Amino acid sequence: MKPASAASRWAGLSTVTAEAVATPAAAMTFFAKAFDLFWLIEPNFKDAARNLHFSWGILEYVAVPAAMVSLWVAYFCTQLKTRPLVQTNDPHVAEILESEHVHA
């Protein structure tokens, strides 16, 4: 029996599984890079604590990422309104929408 190659092992994964793995990894990488940039830019000498007063520089560490996330969410929501949530011409739509599948 031949050992399975890496490509054949990954080919069996569904896209939902791949997205479920990639999304937290991407978020963790993004925040790790933001922390790394903060750590490199801010001074680390003894009297640096008094230099870290509230200013636009410190505000940008919060405001810019928050603005980017809010713009992305707004774009995502506008795109979500233009597309169907249930696949069109799905043969199982009638079965899915039956009252026995309602959990409320």
ZIRA-V291257 format. One record per pair of residues at least 12 apart in sequence whose ideal C-beta (glycine too) atoms are under 8 Angstrom apart, sorted by the first residue. I is the first residue (numbers start at 1). J is the second residue. Records with the same first field share a line. If there is no record, write none. Layout:
BEGIN
I->J / J
END
This chain:
BEGIN
34->61 / 65
38->61
END
